[in-house]
Amino acid sequence: MAPIPTPIPATLAAIQQALETGHEDWESVGVPAGNIGWECDRAIWFSFRRASVPEFIDWRKRRIFERGNIEEERLLDLLRLIDCEVTDQQQRVRACGGHLRGKIDGRAYGLPEAPKTEHLIECKSSKNDKFQELKKKGVKAAKPDHYATFQFYMWGLGLTRVLYMCSGKDDEDLHLERVEYDAEFAIRAVARIERIINSPTPPSRLCTKRDDFRGKFCRQAEVCWGEAKPRVHCRSCIHATPLMDGNA
């Protein structure tokens, strides 16, 4: 006989429900800067066209996002602690007619290594296994998606340096890494997103089979493999053409 599951305490259940209500399911109006490093062109295309149902953000994910915001402010406070000037938190960066979009964590002057050079600030936190890999390999190899994002930001803002700050969630260790702007990488990354946005048909599939590990957690997988139909709306219409004359 299967054991009877332990009931969730009423207070906890009420908190979970409160965290999950009163919010619209999050769905970007463009290509988020955090997606610029995605390996699969097809996944970016389907996401931009809003082919799949919006992601449901449950109570646990909402707390994870909140923790990320708290950690961002903690890391910026460390720079203020050593008298760095931190500015422009949540400044917008746009490209590809406004469809490629993101917000920076901040900009800073006064870093001891280069006090006169303005730096983009990118704040992250990581579990221990990924954090140790980051310390060993550096952000470009260990976190290529983060690398692509801040290269785009430097391209958009005309900056030449980023201070990448990552805190270890397990032991509060810190990894700080100054990275130079790579113009060729950034230009190619932006051009790739523009090509994907303007493509009238889905790009080729990256995964060679349905159980390919690269697509294991892809939210576009069911539509990509024809297991579900795309949502019907203006973006998924075969006659839809993105407008490229804005920067909203």
TORKOL-4160 file (C-alpha; in steps of 0.2 Angstrom, whole numbers, padded with zeros to 4 digits, m for minus):
248
<pt num="1" X="0000" Y="0000" Z="0000"/>
<pt num="2" X="0007" Y="0017" Z="m0005"/>
<pt num="3" X="0011" Y="0029" Z="0009"/>
<pt num="4" X="m0001" Y="0043" Z="0012"/>
<pt num="5" X="0008" Y="0059" Z="0007"/>
<pt num="6" X="0011" Y="0072" Z="0020"/>
<pt num="7" X="m0001" Y="0086" Z="0018"/>
<pt num="8" X="0006" Y="0104" Z="0014"/>
<pt num="9" X="0003" Y="0115" Z="0030"/>
<pt num="10" X="m0011" Y="0128" Z="0027"/>
<pt num="11" X="0001" Y="0143" Z="0029"/>
<pt num="12" X="0013" Y="0136" Z="0016"/>
<pt num="13" X="m0001" Y="0132" Z="0004"/>
<pt num="14" X="m0007" Y="0150" Z="0006"/>
<pt num="15" X="0010" Y="0157" Z="0003"/>
<pt num="16" X="0012" Y="0147" Z="m0013"/>
<pt num="17" X="m0005" Y="0152" Z="m0020"/>
<pt num="18" X="m0001" Y="0170" Z="m0016"/>
<pt num="19" X="0015" Y="0169" Z="m0025"/>
<pt num="20" X="0007" Y="0161" Z="m0041"/>
<pt num="21" X="m0008" Y="0173" Z="m0042"/>
<pt num="22" X="m0010" Y="0191" Z="m0048"/>
<pt num="23" X="0004" Y="0189" Z="m0061"/>
<pt num="24" X="0003" Y="0187" Z="m0080"/>
<pt num="25" X="0014" Y="0173" Z="m0087"/>
<pt num="26" X="0030" Y="0181" Z="m0093"/>
<pt num="27" X="0033" Y="0182" Z="m0111"/>
<pt num="28" X="0045" Y="0193" Z="m0120"/>
<pt num="29" X="0040" Y="0205" Z="m0134"/>
<pt num="30" X="0056" Y="0202" Z="m0143"/>
<pt num="31" X="0072" Y="0192" Z="m0141"/>
<pt num="32" X="0079" Y="0194" Z="m0123"/>
<pt num="33" X="0097" Y="0198" Z="m0122"/>
<pt num="34" X="0099" Y="0182" Z="m0112"/>
<pt num="35" X="0094" Y="0172" Z="m0127"/>
<pt num="36" X="0107" Y="0179" Z="m0138"/>
<pt num="37" X="0119" Y="0165" Z="m0133"/>
<pt num="38" X="0107" Y="0151" Z="m0137"/>
<pt num="39" X="0115" Y="0138" Z="m0148"/>
<pt num="40" X="0099" Y="0134" Z="m0158"/>
<pt num="41" X="0093" Y="0146" Z="m0171"/>
<pt num="42" X="0077" Y="0137" Z="m0173"/>
<pt num="43" X="0073" Y="0139" Z="m0154"/>
<pt num="44" X="0076" Y="0157" Z="m0155"/>
<pt num="45" X="0065" Y="0159" Z="m0170"/>
<pt num="46" X="0050" Y="0149" Z="m0162"/>
<pt num="47" X="0052" Y="0159" Z="m0146"/>
<pt num="48" X="0052" Y="0176" Z="m0155"/>
<pt num="49" X="0036" Y="0170" Z="m0165"/>
<pt num="50" X="0028" Y="0165" Z="m0149"/>
<pt num="51" X="0025" Y="0147" Z="m0156"/>
<pt num="52" X="0023" Y="0138" Z="m0139"/>
<pt num="53" X="0012" Y="0142" Z="m0124"/>
<pt num="54" X="0020" Y="0155" Z="m0112"/>
<pt num="55" X="0030" Y="0148" Z="m0098"/>
<pt num="56" X="0021" Y="0146" Z="m0081"/>
<pt num="57" X="0031" Y="0154" Z="m0067"/>
<pt num="58" X="0027" Y="0144" Z="m0052"/>
<pt num="59" X="0030" Y="0150" Z="m0034"/>
<pt num="60" X="0047" Y="0142" Z="m0033"/>
<pt num="61" X="0053" Y="0150" Z="m0049"/>
<pt num="62" X="0047" Y="0167" Z="m0043"/>
<pt num="63" X="0057" Y="0166" Z="m0027"/>
<pt num="64" X="0072" Y="0161" Z="m0037"/>
<pt num="65" X="0070" Y="0177" Z="m0048"/>
<pt num="66" X="0068" Y="0187" Z="m0032"/>
<pt num="67" X="0084" Y="0180" Z="m0025"/>
<pt num="68" X="0093" Y="0184" Z="m0041"/>
<pt num="69" X="0087" Y="0202" Z="m0040"/>
<pt num="70" X="0093" Y="0203" Z="m0021"/>
<pt num="71" X="0110" Y="0195" Z="m0026"/>
<pt num="72" X="0112" Y="0208" Z="m0040"/>
<pt num="73" X="0110" Y="0222" Z="m0027"/>
<pt num="74" X="0122" Y="0214" Z="m0015"/>
<pt num="75" X="0136" Y="0213" Z="m0028"/>
<pt num="76" X="0134" Y="0231" Z="m0033"/>
<pt num="77" X="0135" Y="0236" Z="m0015"/>
<pt num="78" X="0152" Y="0227" Z="m0014"/>
<pt num="79" X="0158" Y="0239" Z="m0027"/>
<pt num="80" X="0151" Y="0254" Z="m0018"/>
<pt num="81" X="0160" Y="0247" Z="m0003"/>
<pt num="82" X="0176" Y="0251" Z="m0011"/>
<pt num="83" X="0171" Y="0268" Z="m0017"/>
<pt num="84" X="0167" Y="0263" Z="m0035"/>
<pt num="85" X="0153" Y="0274" Z="m0043"/>
<pt num="86" X="0139" Y="0263" Z="m0049"/>
<pt num="87" X="0127" Y="0270" Z="m0061"/>
<pt num="88" X="0113" Y="0266" Z="m0074"/>
<pt num="89" X="0106" Y="0251" Z="m0066"/>
<pt num="90" X="0093" Y="0243" Z="m0078"/>
<pt num="91" X="0098" Y="0254" Z="m0093"/>
<pt num="92" X="0090" Y="0247" Z="m0108"/>
<pt num="93" X="0100" Y="0241" Z="m0123"/>
<pt num="94" X="0091" Y="0238" Z="m0140"/>
<pt num="95" X="0095" Y="0232" Z="m0157"/>
<pt num="96" X="0088" Y="0224" Z="m0173"/>
<pt num="97" X="0074" Y="0236" Z="m0174"/>
<pt num="98" X="0071" Y="0235" Z="m0155"/>
<pt num="99" X="0067" Y="0216" Z="m0156"/>
<pt num="100" X="0083" Y="0211" Z="m0147"/>
<pt num="101" X="0082" Y="0219" Z="m0130"/>
<pt num="102" X="0089" Y="0219" Z="m0112"/>
<pt num="103" X="0093" Y="0228" Z="m0097"/>
<pt num="104" X="0110" Y="0230" Z="m0089"/>
<pt num="105" X="0114" Y="0227" Z="m0071"/>
<pt num="106" X="0125" Y="0243" Z="m0070"/>
<pt num="107" X="0140" Y="0253" Z="m0075"/>
<pt num="108" X="0154" Y="0258" Z="m0064"/>
<pt num="109" X="0169" Y="0269" Z="m0063"/>
<pt num="110" X="0184" Y="0267" Z="m0051"/>
<pt num="111" X="0189" Y="0249" Z="m0051"/>
<pt num="112" X="0206" Y="0247" Z="m0044"/>
<pt num="113" X="0213" Y="0239" Z="m0059"/>
<pt num="114" X="0207" Y="0253" Z="m0071"/>
<pt num="115" X="0200" Y="0267" Z="m0061"/>
<pt num="116" X="0197" Y="0278" Z="m0076"/>
<pt num="117" X="0189" Y="0265" Z="m0087"/>
<pt num="118" X="0170" Y="0264" Z="m0087"/>
<pt num="119" X="0165" Y="0246" Z="m0085"/>
<pt num="120" X="0149" Y="0237" Z="m0088"/>
<pt num="121" X="0144" Y="0227" Z="m0073"/>
<pt num="122" X="0136" Y="0209" Z="m0075"/>
<pt num="123" X="0130" Y="0201" Z="m0059"/>
<pt num="124" X="0126" Y="0182" Z="m0057"/>
<pt num="125" X="0125" Y="0169" Z="m0044"/>
<pt num="126" X="0128" Y="0150" Z="m0046"/>
<pt num="127" X="0128" Y="0133" Z="m0038"/>
<pt num="128" X="0144" Y="0126" Z="m0032"/>
<pt num="129" X="0147" Y="0114" Z="m0047"/>
<pt num="130" X="0145" Y="0127" Z="m0060"/>
<pt num="131" X="0154" Y="0140" Z="m0049"/>
<pt num="132" X="0169" Y="0129" Z="m0048"/>
<pt num="133" X="0169" Y="0127" Z="m0067"/>
<pt num="134" X="0168" Y="0146" Z="m0069"/>
<pt num="135" X="0183" Y="0149" Z="m0058"/>
<pt num="136" X="0193" Y="0136" Z="m0067"/>
<pt num="137" X="0188" Y="0140" Z="m0085"/>
<pt num="138" X="0182" Y="0158" Z="m0085"/>
<pt num="139" X="0166" Y="0165" Z="m0091"/>
<pt num="140" X="0168" Y="0163" Z="m0110"/>
<pt num="141" X="0171" Y="0144" Z="m0108"/>
<pt num="142" X="0160" Y="0140" Z="m0093"/>
<pt num="143" X="0146" Y="0152" Z="m0096"/>
<pt num="144" X="0145" Y="0156" Z="m0115"/>
<pt num="145" X="0127" Y="0162" Z="m0114"/>
<pt num="146" X="0132" Y="0175" Z="m0101"/>
<pt num="147" X="0148" Y="0180" Z="m0112"/>
<pt num="148" X="0137" Y="0183" Z="m0127"/>
<pt num="149" X="0124" Y="0194" Z="m0117"/>
<pt num="150" X="0137" Y="0206" Z="m0110"/>
<pt num="151" X="0146" Y="0207" Z="m0127"/>
<pt num="152" X="0130" Y="0213" Z="m0134"/>
<pt num="153" X="0128" Y="0225" Z="m0120"/>
<pt num="154" X="0146" Y="0232" Z="m0123"/>
<pt num="155" X="0142" Y="0233" Z="m0142"/>
<pt num="156" X="0126" Y="0243" Z="m0138"/>
<pt num="157" X="0133" Y="0255" Z="m0126"/>
<pt num="158" X="0150" Y="0258" Z="m0133"/>
<pt num="159" X="0160" Y="0251" Z="m0118"/>
<pt num="160" X="0176" Y="0241" Z="m0120"/>
<pt num="161" X="0177" Y="0232" Z="m0103"/>
<pt num="162" X="0165" Y="0222" Z="m0092"/>
<pt num="163" X="0167" Y="0217" Z="m0074"/>
<pt num="164" X="0158" Y="0200" Z="m0073"/>
<pt num="165" X="0153" Y="0196" Z="m0054"/>
<pt num="166" X="0147" Y="0179" Z="m0049"/>
<pt num="167" X="0144" Y="0174" Z="m0031"/>
<pt num="168" X="0143" Y="0155" Z="m0025"/>
<pt num="169" X="0127" Y="0151" Z="m0018"/>
<pt num="170" X="0134" Y="0137" Z="m0007"/>
<pt num="171" X="0148" Y="0146" Z="0002"/>
<pt num="172" X="0147" Y="0165" Z="m0003"/>
<pt num="173" X="0163" Y="0164" Z="m0013"/>
<pt num="174" X="0166" Y="0177" Z="m0026"/>
<pt num="175" X="0172" Y="0176" Z="m0044"/>
<pt num="176" X="0176" Y="0193" Z="m0052"/>
<pt num="177" X="0183" Y="0193" Z="m0070"/>
<pt num="178" X="0187" Y="0208" Z="m0081"/>
<pt num="179" X="0183" Y="0204" Z="m0100"/>
<pt num="180" X="0187" Y="0214" Z="m0115"/>
<pt num="181" X="0175" Y="0219" Z="m0128"/>
<pt num="182" X="0176" Y="0207" Z="m0143"/>
<pt num="183" X="0169" Y="0218" Z="m0158"/>
<pt num="184" X="0169" Y="0204" Z="m0170"/>
<pt num="185" X="0160" Y="0192" Z="m0159"/>
<pt num="186" X="0147" Y="0205" Z="m0154"/>
<pt num="187" X="0144" Y="0211" Z="m0172"/>
<pt num="188" X="0142" Y="0193" Z="m0178"/>
<pt num="189" X="0130" Y="0189" Z="m0163"/>
<pt num="190" X="0119" Y="0204" Z="m0167"/>
<pt num="191" X="0119" Y="0200" Z="m0186"/>
<pt num="192" X="0114" Y="0182" Z="m0182"/>
<pt num="193" X="0099" Y="0187" Z="m0172"/>
<pt num="194" X="0093" Y="0199" Z="m0185"/>
<pt num="195" X="0094" Y="0185" Z="m0198"/>
<pt num="196" X="0084" Y="0174" Z="m0187"/>
<pt num="197" X="0071" Y="0187" Z="m0184"/>
<pt num="198" X="0069" Y="0191" Z="m0203"/>
<pt num="199" X="0068" Y="0173" Z="m0208"/>
<pt num="200" X="0051" Y="0169" Z="m0215"/>
<pt num="201" X="0053" Y="0151" Z="m0211"/>
<pt num="202" X="0060" Y="0141" Z="m0196"/>
<pt num="203" X="0079" Y="0138" Z="m0197"/>
<pt num="204" X="0086" Y="0120" Z="m0198"/>
<pt num="205" X="0084" Y="0110" Z="m0182"/>
<pt num="206" X="0100" Y="0109" Z="m0171"/>
<pt num="207" X="0095" Y="0092" Z="m0163"/>
<pt num="208" X="0097" Y="0077" Z="m0174"/>
<pt num="209" X="0084" Y="0066" Z="m0164"/>
<pt num="210" X="0070" Y="0069" Z="m0152"/>
<pt num="211" X="0080" Y="0064" Z="m0137"/>
<pt num="212" X="0095" Y="0074" Z="m0141"/>
<pt num="213" X="0102" Y="0080" Z="m0124"/>
<pt num="214" X="0103" Y="0098" Z="m0131"/>
<pt num="215" X="0085" Y="0099" Z="m0133"/>
<pt num="216" X="0080" Y="0090" Z="m0117"/>
<pt num="217" X="0074" Y="0106" Z="m0108"/>
<pt num="218" X="0069" Y="0116" Z="m0124"/>
<pt num="219" X="0052" Y="0124" Z="m0122"/>
<pt num="220" X="0050" Y="0124" Z="m0141"/>
<pt num="221" X="0053" Y="0106" Z="m0143"/>
<pt num="222" X="0034" Y="0100" Z="m0145"/>
<pt num="223" X="0031" Y="0113" Z="m0159"/>
<pt num="224" X="0048" Y="0110" Z="m0166"/>
<pt num="225" X="0045" Y="0091" Z="m0169"/>
<pt num="226" X="0027" Y="0093" Z="m0174"/>
<pt num="227" X="0020" Y="0086" Z="m0158"/>
<pt num="228" X="0010" Y="0101" Z="m0155"/>
<pt num="229" X="0003" Y="0115" Z="m0166"/>
<pt num="230" X="0010" Y="0133" Z="m0164"/>
<pt num="231" X="m0002" Y="0145" Z="m0156"/>
<pt num="232" X="m0013" Y="0155" Z="m0168"/>
<pt num="233" X="m0010" Y="0174" Z="m0168"/>
<pt num="234" X="m0002" Y="0187" Z="m0178"/>
<pt num="235" X="0016" Y="0182" Z="m0175"/>
<pt num="236" X="0014" Y="0164" Z="m0180"/>
<pt num="237" X="0005" Y="0170" Z="m0196"/>
<pt num="238" X="0015" Y="0165" Z="m0212"/>
<pt num="239" X="0012" Y="0183" Z="m0219"/>
<pt num="240" X="0019" Y="0191" Z="m0203"/>
<pt num="241" X="0035" Y="0202" Z="m0206"/>
<pt num="242" X="0044" Y="0210" Z="m0192"/>
<pt num="243" X="0045" Y="0229" Z="m0192"/>
<pt num="244" X="0064" Y="0234" Z="m0192"/>
<pt num="245" X="0062" Y="0253" Z="m0190"/>
<pt num="246" X="0059" Y="0254" Z="m0171"/>
<pt num="247" X="0070" Y="0254" Z="m0155"/>
<pt num="248" X="0056" Y="0253" Z="m0142"/>
